[in-house]
Amino acid sequence: MSVPVDLASYKDTLLVLGTAGVVVPVLHRFGVSTVLAFLLTGAFLSPGGLGALVPHLPQLSYLTITDPERLSKFAEWGVVFLLFIIGLELSFERLSTMRRLVFGLGGSQVVVSAALIGLVAYALGQPPAIALVIGAALCLSSTAIVIELLASQKRLATSVGRTTFSILLFQDLAVVPILILVGILEPGNDVSIVTKILTALAQAAIALIAIVGVGRFLLQPLFRLVAQTHNADLFIAATLFVAVSTAFITAAAGLSLALGAFVAGLILAETEYRRAVQATIEPIKSLLLGVFFFSVGSQLDIQSLIAEPAAILATTVGLLGLQAVIIYVLARLFSVSKSASIESALLLAPGGEFAFVILTLAHASQLINQELMSILLTAVSITMALIPACAKLGRKFAKRYVPAPKIDPELTVTPVSDGSVKALVVGYGRVGQLIGDMLTEHRVSYIAVDRAPNLVANARREGKPVYYGDVTYAEFLEHCGLDTAKAAIITIHKESEIDAIVKSLRKSHPNLLIVARAKDANHARHLYEIGVNDAVPETIEASLQLSEAALVGLGVPTGPVIASIHEKRDEFRTELQSAAKKAGTETRAFPRKRSS
C-alpha cells in the first residue's frame, strides 16, 4: 500500500529547482545575469507577487512560494558556503596584511554610515532608539551578491575586490554587536549593557579560539585520513562536516554562521587539500546561493510597494545615494584610487541580507511596527536587485578615472622601411614570436606590430623589429614597408580584429599574400570570403598535429604520416575555399603564392 505524499510540502523546493534549471538559463540567454534572474523570479513567485492572485485563481497556488521564511533559513547556507570558499582563497597571513582596510576602512564605514542613516531617520520623526536600529540595519551591504559578482569576474584580487571584501568582512563582524544592541534596546529589558556586551564578546572569543586551535591540529590529519580512502563521497562528507560544524559553533556563541565557515576556510587554505576542498564545495555553494537570491526576491513585498510607493522610492534612492557618498569619501581617505573608490561605493551602496535579520528581530522585540518594517525591507530588496546594474554603472564610471599609463620611450619609435622588409607579422604574442624566429632563421626580413605596450617594449630592448601600432590605420601601414613586402601574417586570436585587419590590408594592398590565424573552420571559411590567401584554423591544425604525433608514436613510418597530414590539410583548405566561393565571393581573385 503506497503512502500518500504531501505534494504541497515539496512545492517550494520544486519551484526553486525549476528556477535554477529552466528559468535562469532562459533569462541568461537574453542577457539577464544569474543573480538578477533568481531575484526577479523569486519576486514574481512570492506571496506578494503571483501569490496575490491566488484568491481569484486558486490554481496559481501551485506556482507560488508557500513559506518564504522557511526558505530563507535554508537559503542562508548559500552565504555560509560562499564565505567558506572565500576563506579557502585567503590565509591568515594575507588577512593580516589587509587589517588596515578591514578594521580601518570597514570600521569607519559601519560607524559613519550607521550614524548618518540614523540621523536621517531621527530627522524624519523616528525615536532615537528606532533611528539607531534603522541606521545599523541599513549600513550593511550584501556580502553574498557583491562577492559572487566579483568572484565570477575573477576580480577579488583587484583593488576593488580587496576594498569591497575588507568592508564586507568588517560588516559581518559587526552583525553580532548590532544584534546585541537590538536586544539591549528592547522595551522592558533590564539587563546591564556592560554585562551583555562582555558576555557576548567572551562567547565569541572562546568560539573562535576553539575553531582555530582545534582546527590547526585536527583538520589536516582528518583530510589526510579521508584522502587515503580514495573515496570521493567520503571527502565530500568530510568537507561538508567541517564547514557546517564550524558554522554551528560560531552560531552557538552568538556569531553568524558564515563567520565560522570563513574561519574554517582560512585554516584549510594553509593545507595541501585546499584546491580539492574548493572543487568539492563549489557546486553546492553555487546552488545554495541561487536559493538565497531566490529567497531575497520572494521576500519583496509588492503589495507594500503599491501601497507606499513614495516612501519606498525615497528610502531606496536615499539609501543608495547616502551610502555611495560615504563609502567613496572614506575609501579616498584611506588612499584607495579614485576609480576603485567609485566602483566600490556603487557596489556597496545597496542594502544587504543582514538587514532582514536585524529588522525582523527589531519587529519581534517591538521596536518597530509592521508598516515601517515592510517599507524598509522592500526598499532593501529593491536595492539588492539593483546591485548588478550598480556594478555595471560603477565599472563604466571608474574607467573614466583610470590613470593613463606612462608611455615607454620604446613605444614612440615608428617603423621606417628601407625597402628590405619582406613580411609583416601582426601580433607578437607566443605565436607571433615563434613566426618571427622562423623568419629570422631563414633570413627573411620582417616587421612585427602589436598593441600590448609591455610586450613591444620588452621585444625592442632585445633588439627585435617590433613596433607599437594598429595596422587598421592606413597612416600606420605606410610606415610598415608593405609597398615592398610580399606577405602579411596575422597571428592574433580575436575574430573581429582579424576580420578588420584583413579587410584593411586587402583594400590597400590587393596583391599582398595574407595568411591568417582562424578560430575554427567557419571562421576560416569567412576569412577566405573576405580575401585571405591562407587561413589556418586552430581546431583543425591541432587535430592534424595530434594525429601526426599519435601515428608516429604507434609505430607508423614518419614519411607516410607527414605526407598524409599534408594531404589532409590540403583537403580541408580546398573544401573551405570552395565553400567560400559558393557563398558568392571570388576568393581566387588574389593570386596564391607558394614557396618553391
ROPANU-24529 format. One record per residue (C-alpha): residue number from 0; x, y negated, z negated; chain. Coordinates in Angstrom, 3 decimals. Layout:
% ROPANU-24529
- NUM,X,Y,Z,A
...
***
This chain:
% ROPANU-24529
- 0,0.000,0.000,0.000,A
- 1,1.521,-3.293,1.087,A
- 2,1.963,-6.078,-1.431,A
- 3,0.241,-9.324,-0.378,A
- 4,2.674,-12.125,0.416,A
- 5,2.024,-15.690,-0.678,A
- 6,2.939,-17.403,2.584,A
- 7,2.459,-20.866,1.098,A
- 8,5.407,-20.338,-1.269,A
- 9,7.718,-19.767,1.723,A
- 10,6.324,-22.566,3.889,A
- 11,8.744,-25.303,2.787,A
- 12,11.730,-23.026,3.421,A
- 13,10.417,-22.166,6.888,A
- 14,9.917,-25.852,7.724,A
- 15,13.496,-26.665,6.693,A
- 16,14.910,-23.772,8.751,A
- 17,12.762,-24.786,11.719,A
- 18,14.090,-28.326,11.430,A
- 19,17.705,-27.112,11.324,A
- 20,17.340,-24.521,14.079,A
- 21,14.928,-26.211,16.504,A
- 22,14.090,-29.878,15.832,A
- 23,17.622,-31.170,15.105,A
- 24,19.178,-29.589,18.257,A
- 25,16.353,-31.041,20.377,A
- 26,16.757,-34.535,18.917,A
- 27,20.559,-34.243,19.196,A
- 28,20.110,-33.700,22.927,A
- 29,18.526,-37.169,23.089,A
- 30,21.425,-38.778,21.224,A
- 31,19.959,-38.727,17.692,A
- 32,22.603,-37.934,15.057,A
- 33,22.173,-34.824,12.910,A
- 34,21.812,-36.820,9.697,A
- 35,19.160,-39.128,11.143,A
- 36,17.311,-36.170,12.693,A
- 37,16.982,-34.469,9.285,A
- 38,15.903,-37.729,7.622,A
- 39,13.268,-38.535,10.246,A
- 40,11.885,-35.000,10.318,A
- 41,11.682,-34.890,6.522,A
- 42,9.788,-38.200,6.503,A
- 43,7.426,-37.032,9.253,A
- 44,6.594,-33.729,7.470,A
- 45,6.342,-35.297,3.999,A
- 46,3.118,-35.545,1.973,A
- 47,3.117,-39.278,2.712,A
- 48,3.654,-38.687,6.438,A
- 49,1.833,-35.904,8.271,A
- 50,0.507,-34.769,4.891,A
- 51,-1.643,-37.906,4.673,A
- 52,-3.817,-36.452,7.454,A
- 53,-4.396,-33.107,5.699,A
- 54,-7.714,-34.218,4.076,A
- 55,-9.057,-34.853,7.585,A
- 56,-7.295,-31.923,9.323,A
- 57,-6.660,-29.142,6.764,A
- 58,-4.754,-27.093,9.382,A
- 59,-1.880,-29.615,9.160,A
- 60,-1.101,-28.361,5.648,A
- 61,0.939,-25.585,7.273,A
- 62,3.224,-28.245,8.807,A
- 63,3.767,-30.431,5.735,A
- 64,6.048,-30.162,2.713,A
- 65,4.165,-28.968,-0.371,A
- 66,6.681,-29.712,-3.143,A
- 67,9.330,-32.355,-2.283,A
- 68,10.568,-32.429,-5.897,A
- 69,11.363,-28.699,-5.946,A
- 70,13.048,-29.040,-2.554,A
- 71,15.200,-31.941,-3.802,A
- 72,16.528,-29.853,-6.706,A
- 73,17.657,-27.164,-4.273,A
- 74,18.998,-29.770,-1.840,A
- 75,21.315,-31.212,-4.490,A
- 76,23.617,-28.241,-3.889,A
- 77,24.458,-29.712,-0.495,A
- 78,26.154,-32.621,-2.273,A
- 79,27.844,-30.165,-4.659,A
- 80,29.466,-28.189,-1.852,A
- 81,30.355,-31.374,0.019,A
- 82,32.359,-32.608,-2.994,A
- 83,33.902,-29.141,-3.325,A
- 84,35.163,-29.389,0.287,A
- 85,36.462,-32.924,-0.330,A
- 86,38.376,-31.663,-3.368,A
- 87,39.989,-28.994,-1.176,A
- 88,41.160,-31.714,1.217,A
- 89,42.741,-33.701,-1.619,A
- 90,45.023,-32.805,-4.520,A
- 91,45.742,-34.263,-7.965,A
- 92,48.874,-35.869,-6.544,A
- 93,47.029,-37.574,-3.680,A
- 94,44.236,-38.606,-6.020,A
- 95,46.711,-40.250,-8.400,A
- 96,48.064,-42.365,-5.546,A
- 97,44.518,-43.672,-4.971,A
- 98,43.907,-44.667,-8.593,A
- 99,44.185,-48.385,-7.821,A
- 100,41.367,-48.178,-5.306,A
- 101,39.288,-45.698,-7.325,A
- 102,39.364,-47.478,-10.693,A
- 103,40.176,-50.989,-9.475,A
- 104,38.055,-51.457,-6.367,A
- 105,35.474,-48.791,-7.246,A
- 106,35.077,-50.025,-10.814,A
- 107,34.795,-53.650,-9.707,A
- 108,32.157,-52.767,-7.123,A
- 109,29.941,-50.929,-9.605,A
- 110,30.172,-53.668,-12.265,A
- 111,29.761,-56.638,-9.897,A
- 112,27.011,-55.064,-7.758,A
- 113,25.013,-53.856,-10.770,A
- 114,25.299,-57.287,-12.420,A
- 115,24.286,-59.318,-9.351,A
- 116,21.451,-56.999,-8.300,A
- 117,20.235,-57.053,-11.928,A
- 118,20.337,-60.868,-11.966,A
- 119,18.239,-60.979,-8.776,A
- 120,15.686,-58.607,-10.348,A
- 121,15.647,-60.748,-13.524,A
- 122,15.155,-63.919,-11.480,A
- 123,12.182,-62.244,-9.783,A
- 124,10.472,-61.737,-13.142,A
- 125,11.667,-58.357,-14.387,A
- 126,12.542,-57.989,-18.111,A
- 127,16.294,-57.760,-18.894,A
- 128,16.264,-54.010,-19.633,A
- 129,14.411,-53.149,-16.424,A
- 130,16.591,-55.512,-14.373,A
- 131,19.704,-53.801,-15.749,A
- 132,18.386,-50.350,-14.787,A
- 133,17.466,-51.555,-11.293,A
- 134,20.934,-53.041,-10.804,A
- 135,22.605,-49.827,-11.998,A
- 136,20.478,-47.653,-9.694,A
- 137,20.781,-49.766,-6.549,A
- 138,24.536,-50.412,-6.812,A
- 139,25.266,-46.768,-5.915,A
- 140,25.786,-45.680,-2.287,A
- 141,25.142,-42.340,-0.596,A
- 142,28.133,-40.032,-1.075,A
- 143,26.550,-37.255,0.979,A
- 144,25.694,-39.214,4.122,A
- 145,28.743,-41.507,4.228,A
- 146,31.306,-38.769,3.586,A
- 147,29.604,-36.433,6.049,A
- 148,29.683,-39.127,8.752,A
- 149,33.369,-39.881,8.196,A
- 150,34.283,-36.196,7.957,A
- 151,32.511,-35.385,11.237,A
- 152,34.517,-38.193,12.877,A
- 153,37.755,-36.948,11.208,A
- 154,38.279,-40.390,9.648,A
- 155,38.555,-39.569,5.931,A
- 156,42.327,-40.119,6.082,A
- 157,41.986,-43.584,7.659,A
- 158,41.929,-46.872,5.773,A
- 159,38.127,-46.921,5.995,A
- 160,37.955,-43.322,4.760,A
- 161,40.216,-43.950,1.752,A
- 162,38.425,-47.171,0.810,A
- 163,34.897,-45.763,1.004,A
- 164,35.849,-42.497,-0.699,A
- 165,37.533,-44.336,-3.581,A
- 166,34.423,-46.439,-4.208,A
- 167,32.103,-43.437,-3.882,A
- 168,34.207,-41.375,-6.280,A
- 169,34.008,-44.031,-8.996,A
- 170,30.267,-44.383,-8.369,A
- 171,29.876,-40.640,-9.015,A
- 172,31.840,-41.048,-12.255,A
- 173,29.632,-44.000,-13.209,A
- 174,26.409,-41.971,-12.965,A
- 175,26.942,-40.480,-16.435,A
- 176,27.230,-43.828,-18.289,A
- 177,24.259,-45.125,-16.307,A
- 178,22.082,-42.170,-17.342,A
- 179,23.192,-42.724,-20.947,A
- 180,22.215,-46.375,-20.573,A
- 181,18.716,-45.400,-19.403,A
- 182,18.335,-43.154,-22.439,A
- 183,19.501,-45.930,-24.773,A
- 184,17.045,-48.435,-23.278,A
- 185,14.123,-46.011,-23.621,A
- 186,11.395,-47.584,-25.808,A
- 187,11.443,-46.221,-29.363,A
- 188,14.999,-44.898,-29.118,A
- 189,16.665,-45.491,-32.494,A
- 190,19.923,-43.588,-31.884,A
- 191,23.085,-45.682,-32.176,A
- 192,24.537,-46.826,-28.823,A
- 193,28.079,-46.141,-30.025,A
- 194,27.143,-42.632,-31.163,A
- 195,25.572,-41.769,-27.826,A
- 196,28.486,-43.066,-25.795,A
- 197,31.132,-41.346,-27.931,A
- 198,29.224,-38.065,-27.851,A
- 199,28.831,-38.170,-24.066,A
- 200,32.493,-39.055,-23.497,A
- 201,33.634,-36.251,-25.794,A
- 202,31.471,-33.698,-23.979,A
- 203,32.733,-34.893,-20.596,A
- 204,36.393,-34.764,-21.686,A
- 205,36.037,-31.240,-23.103,A
- 206,34.344,-30.013,-19.914,A
- 207,36.971,-31.467,-17.575,A
- 208,39.881,-30.246,-19.709,A
- 209,38.345,-26.763,-19.778,A
- 210,37.901,-26.690,-15.987,A
- 211,41.407,-27.967,-15.222,A
- 212,43.153,-25.948,-17.941,A
- 213,41.421,-22.633,-17.291,A
- 214,41.296,-23.161,-13.527,A
- 215,45.036,-23.680,-13.123,A
- 216,45.754,-20.337,-14.827,A
- 217,42.879,-18.192,-13.567,A
- 218,41.800,-19.329,-10.092,A
- 219,44.935,-18.341,-8.194,A
- 220,45.139,-14.818,-9.760,A
- 221,41.384,-14.402,-9.203,A
- 222,41.585,-15.171,-5.483,A
- 223,44.729,-13.064,-5.110,A
- 224,42.861,-10.131,-6.647,A
- 225,39.843,-10.660,-4.380,A
- 226,42.009,-11.122,-1.264,A
- 227,43.726,-7.776,-1.912,A
- 228,40.381,-6.002,-1.423,A
- 229,40.321,-7.257,2.226,A
- 230,36.569,-7.654,1.821,A
- 231,35.179,-10.903,3.270,A
- 232,31.897,-10.560,1.339,A
- 233,33.708,-10.472,-2.000,A
- 234,35.759,-13.518,-1.012,A
- 235,32.550,-15.430,-0.248,A
- 236,31.068,-14.338,-3.586,A
- 237,34.172,-15.463,-5.493,A
- 238,34.173,-18.834,-3.712,A
- 239,30.510,-19.472,-4.499,A
- 240,31.029,-18.356,-8.102,A
- 241,33.866,-20.853,-8.641,A
- 242,32.007,-23.783,-7.046,A
- 243,28.692,-23.105,-8.801,A
- 244,30.117,-22.214,-12.231,A
- 245,32.263,-25.354,-12.464,A
- 246,29.269,-27.422,-11.387,A
- 247,27.198,-25.892,-14.189,A
- 248,29.932,-26.571,-16.753,A
- 249,30.021,-30.293,-15.966,A
- 250,26.225,-30.467,-15.804,A
- 251,26.036,-28.912,-19.288,A
- 252,28.415,-31.627,-20.503,A
- 253,26.190,-34.363,-19.113,A
- 254,28.221,-34.992,-15.947,A
- 255,26.984,-34.493,-12.386,A
- 256,27.015,-31.063,-10.744,A
- 257,29.048,-32.441,-7.854,A
- 258,31.865,-33.719,-10.095,A
- 259,32.600,-30.222,-11.431,A
- 260,32.730,-28.785,-7.924,A
- 261,35.049,-31.625,-6.877,A
- 262,37.499,-30.812,-9.691,A
- 263,37.403,-27.100,-8.761,A
- 264,38.240,-28.059,-5.178,A
- 265,41.192,-30.144,-6.403,A
- 266,42.579,-27.127,-8.293,A
- 267,42.171,-24.770,-5.318,A
- 268,43.779,-27.347,-2.991,A
- 269,47.118,-26.514,-4.613,A
- 270,46.861,-22.785,-3.815,A
- 271,47.522,-20.789,-0.660,A
- 272,43.800,-19.924,-0.421,A
- 273,42.739,-23.488,0.336,A
- 274,42.053,-23.013,4.065,A
- 275,40.321,-19.650,3.658,A
- 276,38.027,-21.058,0.962,A
- 277,37.251,-24.088,3.135,A
- 278,36.322,-21.899,6.121,A
- 279,34.086,-19.803,3.860,A
- 280,32.156,-22.674,2.305,A
- 281,31.835,-24.970,5.365,A
- 282,28.744,-23.301,6.990,A
- 283,26.950,-23.122,3.624,A
- 284,27.761,-26.770,2.917,A
- 285,26.514,-27.908,6.327,A
- 286,23.154,-26.168,5.989,A
- 287,22.580,-27.337,2.414,A
- 288,23.495,-30.907,3.366,A
- 289,20.862,-30.685,6.084,A
- 290,18.359,-29.635,3.403,A
- 291,19.493,-32.618,1.316,A
- 292,18.935,-35.117,4.137,A
- 293,15.574,-33.490,4.879,A
- 294,14.664,-33.803,1.185,A
- 295,15.565,-37.508,1.127,A
- 296,13.339,-38.084,4.143,A
- 297,10.474,-36.138,2.550,A
- 298,10.530,-38.494,-0.448,A
- 299,9.939,-41.552,1.722,A
- 300,6.585,-42.935,0.578,A
- 301,4.963,-44.061,3.829,A
- 302,1.710,-44.979,2.049,A
- 303,3.674,-47.306,-0.243,A
- 304,5.341,-48.786,2.844,A
- 305,1.900,-49.537,4.289,A
- 306,0.566,-50.904,1.001,A
- 307,3.571,-53.126,0.110,A
- 308,5.390,-53.851,3.392,A
- 309,6.663,-57.311,2.397,A
- 310,8.120,-56.188,-0.955,A
- 311,9.778,-53.104,0.559,A
- 312,11.173,-55.047,3.527,A
- 313,12.549,-57.769,1.262,A
- 314,14.125,-55.175,-1.060,A
- 315,15.674,-53.311,1.890,A
- 316,17.142,-56.391,3.575,A
- 317,18.218,-57.928,0.273,A
- 318,19.998,-54.766,-0.875,A
- 319,21.835,-54.325,2.434,A
- 320,22.893,-57.973,2.610,A
- 321,23.966,-58.390,-1.009,A
- 322,25.860,-55.082,-1.194,A
- 323,27.646,-55.723,2.119,A
- 324,28.872,-59.154,0.974,A
- 325,30.004,-57.878,-2.449,A
- 326,31.900,-54.867,-1.074,A
- 327,33.528,-56.893,1.709,A
- 328,34.771,-59.601,-0.677,A
- 329,36.076,-57.091,-3.231,A
- 330,37.800,-54.992,-0.547,A
- 331,39.584,-58.068,0.764,A
- 332,40.656,-58.984,-2.805,A
- 333,42.234,-55.512,-3.056,A
- 334,44.228,-56.124,0.162,A
- 335,42.112,-53.891,2.415,A
- 336,42.354,-55.031,6.049,A
- 337,39.555,-57.178,7.438,A
- 338,38.401,-54.510,9.922,A
- 339,38.357,-51.756,7.263,A
- 340,36.589,-54.075,4.804,A
- 341,33.829,-54.853,7.302,A
- 342,33.243,-51.203,8.165,A
- 343,33.393,-50.061,4.529,A
- 344,30.934,-52.796,3.493,A
- 345,28.350,-51.766,6.089,A
- 346,28.784,-48.062,5.330,A
- 347,28.301,-48.525,1.578,A
- 348,25.658,-51.264,1.606,A
- 349,22.688,-48.819,1.764,A
- 350,21.475,-47.129,-1.409,A
- 351,22.242,-43.556,-2.405,A
- 352,20.817,-40.305,-3.658,A
- 353,21.535,-41.057,-7.340,A
- 354,19.017,-43.914,-7.224,A
- 355,16.303,-41.234,-7.088,A
- 356,17.700,-39.569,-10.228,A
- 357,18.126,-42.816,-12.197,A
- 358,14.801,-44.409,-11.240,A
- 359,12.849,-41.187,-11.815,A
- 360,14.399,-40.883,-15.276,A
- 361,13.617,-44.557,-15.957,A
- 362,9.985,-43.934,-14.985,A
- 363,9.805,-40.870,-17.234,A
- 364,11.285,-42.994,-20.059,A
- 365,8.507,-45.584,-19.476,A
- 366,10.986,-48.271,-18.475,A
- 367,9.487,-48.923,-15.029,A
- 368,5.978,-48.330,-13.727,A
- 369,4.917,-46.135,-10.812,A
- 370,4.321,-49.019,-8.403,A
- 371,7.790,-50.533,-8.913,A
- 372,9.449,-47.111,-8.648,A
- 373,7.655,-46.382,-5.343,A
- 374,8.749,-49.706,-3.858,A
- 375,12.374,-49.219,-4.900,A
- 376,12.625,-45.576,-3.825,A
- 377,11.004,-46.300,-0.463,A
- 378,13.438,-49.166,0.150,A
- 379,16.393,-46.934,-0.810,A
- 380,15.143,-44.192,1.529,A
- 381,14.919,-46.657,4.409,A
- 382,18.452,-47.935,3.792,A
- 383,19.762,-44.353,3.719,A
- 384,18.037,-43.651,7.028,A
- 385,19.820,-46.717,8.423,A
- 386,23.326,-45.510,7.462,A
- 387,24.138,-44.034,10.929,A
- 388,23.115,-47.355,12.526,A
- 389,25.138,-49.295,9.937,A
- 390,28.144,-47.089,10.723,A
- 391,27.934,-47.877,14.438,A
- 392,27.454,-51.574,13.732,A
- 393,30.415,-51.545,11.349,A
- 394,32.741,-49.960,13.907,A
- 395,31.611,-52.446,16.535,A
- 396,32.290,-55.481,14.329,A
- 397,35.514,-54.013,12.927,A
- 398,37.042,-53.646,16.408,A
- 399,36.975,-57.424,16.814,A
- 400,39.348,-57.848,13.889,A
- 401,41.848,-55.097,14.640,A
- 402,45.184,-56.927,14.891,A
- 403,46.761,-56.923,18.321,A
- 404,49.715,-54.521,18.441,A
- 405,53.169,-56.021,18.674,A
- 406,54.442,-55.884,22.232,A
- 407,57.577,-53.809,22.582,A
- 408,60.135,-55.535,24.835,A
- 409,60.388,-52.300,26.799,A
- 410,56.762,-52.737,27.921,A
- 411,57.361,-56.099,29.564,A
- 412,59.594,-54.508,32.228,A
- 413,57.779,-54.268,35.577,A
- 414,58.646,-51.698,38.246,A
- 415,60.753,-53.071,41.092,A
- 416,61.120,-50.786,44.111,A
- 417,64.243,-50.786,46.251,A
- 418,62.658,-48.539,48.878,A
- 419,64.072,-45.302,47.456,A
- 420,61.029,-44.192,45.456,A
- 421,59.515,-41.004,46.879,A
- 422,56.841,-40.210,44.277,A
- 423,54.588,-41.936,41.764,A
- 424,53.706,-39.952,38.607,A
- 425,50.545,-41.255,36.931,A
- 426,50.570,-40.270,33.273,A
- 427,53.710,-39.395,31.328,A
- 428,52.398,-37.004,28.705,A
- 429,53.660,-33.437,28.409,A
- 430,52.601,-32.577,31.971,A
- 431,53.999,-35.786,33.447,A
- 432,57.304,-35.369,31.614,A
- 433,57.753,-31.848,32.984,A
- 434,56.979,-33.028,36.521,A
- 435,59.471,-35.884,36.112,A
- 436,62.161,-33.414,35.006,A
- 437,61.458,-31.181,38.016,A
- 438,61.611,-34.134,40.423,A
- 439,64.944,-35.215,38.903,A
- 440,66.324,-31.679,39.180,A
- 441,65.512,-31.631,42.914,A
- 442,66.874,-35.160,43.395,A
- 443,63.503,-36.728,44.256,A
- 444,63.376,-40.319,43.026,A
- 445,60.171,-41.314,41.237,A
- 446,58.417,-43.919,39.130,A
- 447,56.084,-42.867,36.283,A
- 448,53.404,-45.064,34.756,A
- 449,51.394,-44.678,31.568,A
- 450,49.145,-46.751,29.276,A
- 451,50.457,-45.373,25.964,A
- 452,52.795,-48.118,24.635,A
- 453,54.822,-45.939,22.259,A
- 454,55.312,-43.213,24.839,A
- 455,56.505,-45.681,27.501,A
- 456,58.859,-47.484,25.102,A
- 457,60.462,-44.214,23.940,A
- 458,60.887,-42.968,27.521,A
- 459,62.536,-46.205,28.630,A
- 460,65.002,-46.052,25.749,A
- 461,66.001,-42.628,27.092,A
- 462,66.668,-44.175,30.496,A
- 463,63.601,-42.692,32.221,A
- 464,61.938,-44.686,35.076,A
- 465,58.667,-45.052,33.144,A
- 466,56.605,-48.271,33.115,A
- 467,53.559,-49.563,31.278,A
- 468,50.599,-50.404,33.525,A
- 469,47.342,-49.414,35.187,A
- 470,47.554,-48.132,38.760,A
- 471,43.902,-49.003,39.437,A
- 472,45.048,-52.626,39.769,A
- 473,46.219,-53.487,43.286,A
- 474,48.712,-56.067,41.971,A
- 475,50.467,-53.445,39.885,A
- 476,50.561,-50.971,42.783,A
- 477,52.527,-53.432,44.875,A
- 478,55.439,-53.057,42.452,A
- 479,55.371,-49.250,42.318,A
- 480,57.061,-48.647,45.684,A
- 481,54.083,-46.950,47.313,A
- 482,54.870,-48.594,50.646,A
- 483,57.781,-46.158,50.983,A
- 484,56.626,-43.383,48.615,A
- 485,55.245,-40.183,50.080,A
- 486,53.226,-38.813,47.160,A
- 487,51.285,-39.695,44.028,A
- 488,50.906,-37.064,41.301,A
- 489,48.083,-37.664,38.816,A
- 490,48.602,-35.826,35.505,A
- 491,46.109,-37.481,33.117,A
- 492,43.159,-35.431,31.845,A
- 493,40.189,-37.829,31.625,A
- 494,37.909,-37.185,34.612,A
- 495,36.543,-40.712,35.046,A
- 496,40.051,-42.201,35.018,A
- 497,41.330,-39.639,37.530,A
- 498,38.455,-40.473,39.875,A
- 499,39.088,-44.226,39.602,A
- 500,42.817,-43.810,40.305,A
- 501,42.240,-41.524,43.305,A
- 502,39.781,-43.972,44.857,A
- 503,42.130,-46.916,44.272,A
- 504,45.156,-45.114,45.728,A
- 505,43.273,-43.749,48.717,A
- 506,41.774,-47.139,49.536,A
- 507,45.130,-48.951,49.520,A
- 508,47.293,-46.124,50.950,A
- 509,45.230,-43.902,53.280,A
- 510,48.209,-41.721,54.336,A
- 511,49.580,-41.070,50.843,A
- 512,49.794,-37.468,49.635,A
- 513,47.713,-37.297,46.426,A
- 514,47.981,-34.299,44.112,A
- 515,45.685,-34.487,41.084,A
- 516,45.015,-32.534,37.938,A
- 517,41.383,-31.345,37.640,A
- 518,39.417,-30.146,34.653,A
- 519,37.716,-27.249,36.428,A
- 520,36.531,-26.042,39.845,A
- 521,33.620,-28.501,40.010,A
- 522,35.890,-31.441,39.251,A
- 523,38.427,-30.212,41.822,A
- 524,35.664,-29.997,44.440,A
- 525,34.680,-33.587,43.655,A
- 526,38.298,-34.760,43.947,A
- 527,38.564,-33.208,47.399,A
- 528,35.410,-35.109,48.342,A
- 529,36.919,-38.472,47.356,A
- 530,40.223,-37.897,49.126,A
- 531,42.896,-35.888,47.281,A
- 532,45.120,-33.585,49.290,A
- 533,45.517,-31.068,46.482,A
- 534,43.604,-30.603,43.229,A
- 535,44.855,-28.249,40.528,A
- 536,42.018,-27.054,38.247,A
- 537,43.301,-26.351,34.724,A
- 538,40.993,-23.385,34.182,A
- 539,41.861,-21.650,37.450,A
- 540,45.605,-22.269,37.140,A
- 541,45.628,-20.971,33.559,A
- 542,43.780,-17.839,34.690,A
- 543,46.283,-17.224,37.507,A
- 544,49.282,-17.646,35.182,A
- 545,47.739,-15.328,32.592,A
- 546,47.081,-12.752,35.308,A
- 547,50.679,-13.009,36.523,A
- 548,52.107,-12.561,33.015,A
- 549,49.795,-9.613,32.280,A
- 550,50.521,-7.789,35.556,A
- 551,54.299,-8.177,35.210,A
- 552,54.070,-7.073,31.590,A
- 553,52.147,-3.974,32.673,A
- 554,54.996,-2.957,34.989,A
- 555,53.731,-4.180,38.379,A
- 556,56.706,-5.383,40.511,A
- 557,57.236,-9.154,40.252,A
- 558,57.376,-9.823,44.022,A
- 559,53.942,-8.424,44.923,A
- 560,52.432,-10.066,41.836,A
- 561,53.727,-13.527,42.773,A
- 562,52.601,-13.042,46.388,A
- 563,49.086,-12.045,45.293,A
- 564,48.891,-15.003,42.885,A
- 565,49.845,-17.402,45.693,A
- 566,47.280,-15.762,47.969,A
- 567,44.547,-16.075,45.337,A
- 568,45.486,-19.729,44.722,A
- 569,45.136,-20.469,48.460,A
- 570,41.737,-18.720,48.493,A
- 571,40.489,-20.958,45.690,A
- 572,41.875,-24.068,47.419,A
- 573,40.225,-23.181,50.751,A
- 574,36.931,-22.426,49.045,A
- 575,36.911,-25.759,47.184,A
- 576,37.855,-27.726,50.289,A
- 577,35.115,-26.001,52.305,A
- 578,32.556,-26.822,49.619,A
- 579,33.677,-30.453,49.714,A
- 580,33.224,-30.553,53.491,A
- 581,29.713,-29.136,53.184,A
- 582,28.939,-31.938,50.759,A
- 583,29.409,-34.362,53.637,A
- 584,32.966,-35.631,53.089,A
- 585,35.705,-35.136,55.661,A
- 586,38.426,-34.132,53.234,A
- 587,40.802,-33.169,56.041,A
- 588,40.819,-36.694,57.446,A
- 589,44.016,-37.156,55.485,A
- 590,46.918,-35.056,56.815,A
- 591,48.055,-32.324,54.429,A
- 592,51.759,-32.500,53.674,A
- 593,53.619,-29.409,52.617,A
- 594,57.236,-28.943,51.742,A
- 595,59.046,-26.674,54.103,A
***
